[in-house]
């Protein structure tokens, strides 16, 4: 393998690695956004569960709040 061929091969590998890192970066950004959305959804579900629990307690004649 000549010096030029080696340089070409290294350049191609460098470009491929750079592209893979860009894809990984985009994937990480997407996962972080999904994590934030999941947290918001979980908090909303907790609020709904608390409201339902209060309603059930009131219906069952539980202690006043």
N, C-alpha and C positions, 0 to 999 in steps of 0.2 A: 504494500500500500504506500503510495507516494505521500509526500508532505501535504500537497494540495487536497488529496482525497481525505486525508485525516482531518484537515481543517474543515472541509465540506461536511464530513460526518459529524464532527463536533458541533458545527454550526446548526445542523439539522436537529441534533439532540437538544441543543440549547433552546431552539425555537419550540420544540415539542414540550420541553419542561416548562418554559415560560407560559405556553398556552394552557397546560394542565394546571399551573398555579393560578391562572386567571379564572379557570372554571371552578377550581376549589374555592377561590375567593367569593365568587358569585353564589356558590352553594352555601357557604357559611353565612353570607348576608341573608339569603332566603330562610335559612334555619333560624337565625336570630329574629327575623321579622315574624316567623311562625311562632316562635317561643313567646314573643310579646303578645301576640293575638291569643294564644292558648291561655296565658295568664289572665288576660281580660275576660275571656270566656269563663274560666273557672271562677273568677270573682263574681261574675254575673250569676252563675249557678248557685254559688254560696248565698248570695242575697235572696234569690228565689227560694232556696231551701229554708232560710231563716224566716221569710214571710209566711211560708206554708206552715212551718212549725208553730209560729205565733197564732195563726188562724186555727190550727188544730187544738192548741192549748186552750184558746178562747172557747171553742166549740165544746170541749170536754169539761169546761167549767173549772179550768185551772186557776191558780192564784192571779189576782189582778196585777197588771204591770205598773 
